[in-house]
Amino acid sequence: MSLTSTIKTIQDIMRKDVGVDGDAQRMSQLVWMLFLKILDEQEKQIEEVQDYTSPIKEEFRWRNWAAVEKEDQKTGDQLIEFINNDLFPGLKDINNYRGNSKLREVIQSVFEDAYNYIKSGSLLRQVIIKIEEDIPLKSFEDQKHLGDVYEKLLKDLQSAGNAGEFYTPRAVTEFVVDRVAPRIGETILDPACGTGGFLAQAVDYLNKSKREESAETLQNIQDAPRGIEKKPLPHLLAVTNMILHGIKEPFRIERKNTLDLYTDWTENNKVDIVITNPPFGGMEEEGIENSFPNEFRTRETTDLFIYFIYSKMLKNGGRCAIVLPDGFLFGEGIKSRIKEDLMEKCNLHTIVRLPNGVFNPYTGIKTNILFFEKTDKEKDSTQTIWFYEHPYPEGYKNYSKTRPMQFREFQAEQEWWGDLYDTLTYEKRNESQHAWKIDFRKEKTEALAEAEPYYNKAREYEKQKREKSEEIKELNAAIRTLRREVISLKSKEEEKQVLKKEIEVKQELIKVFKQEAAKLERQAKDEQDSGDRIKYAIYNLDRNNPHTQEKVLDVTELILEFEQIQARIYKAQEQLKDKLAQALIREVE
């Protein structure tokens, strides 16, 4: 039986159980078992070549409670009681056990929020038997094959598209890693790692590119991937994914909310490469944004992620590729300020514009891949931005679950790209039907020159407003002095009246000055806004391909399409009326 068929059979068995509800729970149940089996196979391989003490108690090791060759294996209620009362509590409290401390951390983090939802011990035993008999993991080829099936499982998990969290197509992860081109010894972080697709691809890339099998090289590959994931199930999947890709102790795949770490992120945490697809359109819980600088505070997840990445995560000279929706490219307000800051501190050199449907069936949101490098020198910051509009393959009008994007489609981008490690080669790129560039530095210089008169007027109005505010302060001080004099005069009524009149005059003058100050404030804001509209227009990166002619609308064709839609609506309405009438007749009868 093929592995794909085996997985389907296991899912069918789980569907019979009353405790497991939906694809997400079926996935979590299957993966915690696969995790323990994969870990057990890894430990067997280590035991063959060296003395080894497992961090897991003997009775909790897969080989001792799950292996089918034993005659006295638990099943039914006895198995469920063992899983719920012994195995899960034992793996959640593994710190006091012996063995590899780093692996203990991994196991505890995986099972910290894991639960067994299966109620039937006999069905659970059936699942275990299928895993034992039909999922071999004794060789690298077995693990590689399971990795392919595992990836298909992730892709088929429809619920992964909730709350802006989407499975990133393998073609995209492979292209991103291929263009970022990690080198042996570099650290690679995905701060929203999900199920670990980007990191798994990076590990494969490093293994293919290594020129020697030295202990140092192999250790560098083990140390390269770092990931952070907020939710338990994706974290479990990511850790398992790393083990399948040869990372023996994936303790650097942490289960945390990345955005909670902003304040504590230090120089030691910085990495050479960030590759990620952060959640689209999500909103963080109130208070998360308070750790970030005032001018960049927002509760929008994507904005916080990208600011955190370039401001704190990357080393100088570090590289990033990030998948972002169109909304970030044309977004204003805080998004514009983030783009401005990003382009001053980094070289945003390439934006690959992906077509609609890349993330089908999860979302139809149009996405882009931004490539940039961190720099501490103004001359190395963003000068020219290249755009590449990725076309559909010939004969395609959209992607779908059955016709997804393929890595081979990116061959044109690869050939056009230039030297992966030399930013100067970007200037040697050629424009084409799909590629074009903007001279960002020139645009910025021209925009600032055009906006400067407005900013000058705004500054002048602000200056006049400050002068009015000072006059108001002086008048208020004078009024306080006059009031003290009124009190001191006691019975001298004529003099009191003179002073009171003077106070009234000054109070009226304050009202006039306040109105003038408010007017100056509005004028300053209007001028500032006019300048900002000119300045921040250059940060709208939703740039259309200048080599593509806009399609001329055929009015006759549009009218015909509209009439066809109206006809279908009318037909549906008539059918609904008929069904309602039939239902009423049956009710009367």
Buried (B, 14 or more C-beta within 10 A) or exposed (E): EEBEEBBEBBBEBBEEBEBBEEBBBBBBBBBBBBBBBBBBBBBBBEEEEEEEEBBBBEEBBBBBBBBEEEEEBBBEEEBBEBBEEBBBEBBBEBEEBEBBEEBBBBBBBBBBEBBBBBEBBBBBBBBBBBBBEBBBBEEEEBBEBBBEBBBBBBBBBBEBBEEBBBBBBBBBBBBBBBBBBBBBBBBBBBBBBBBBBBBBBBBBBBBEEBEEEEEEBBEBBBBBBBBBBBBBBBBBBBBBBBBBBBBBBBBBBBBEEBBBBBEEBEEEEBBBBBBBBBBBEBEBEEEBBEBBEEEBBBBBBBBBBBBBBBBBBBBEEBBBBBBBBBBBBBBBEBBBBBBBBBBEBBBBBBBBBBBBBBBBBBBEBBBBBBBBBBBEEEEBBBBBBBBBBBBBEEEBEEBEEEEBBEBEBBEBBEEBBBEBEEBEEBEEBEEEEBBBBBEBBEBBEEBBEEBEEBBEBBEBBBEBBEBBBEBBEEBEEBBEEBEEEBEEEEEEEEEBEBBEEBBEEBEEBBEEBEEBBEBBBEBBEBBBEBBBEBBBBBBBBBBEBEEEEEEEEEEEEEEEEEEEEEEEEEEEEEEEEEEEEEEEEEEEE
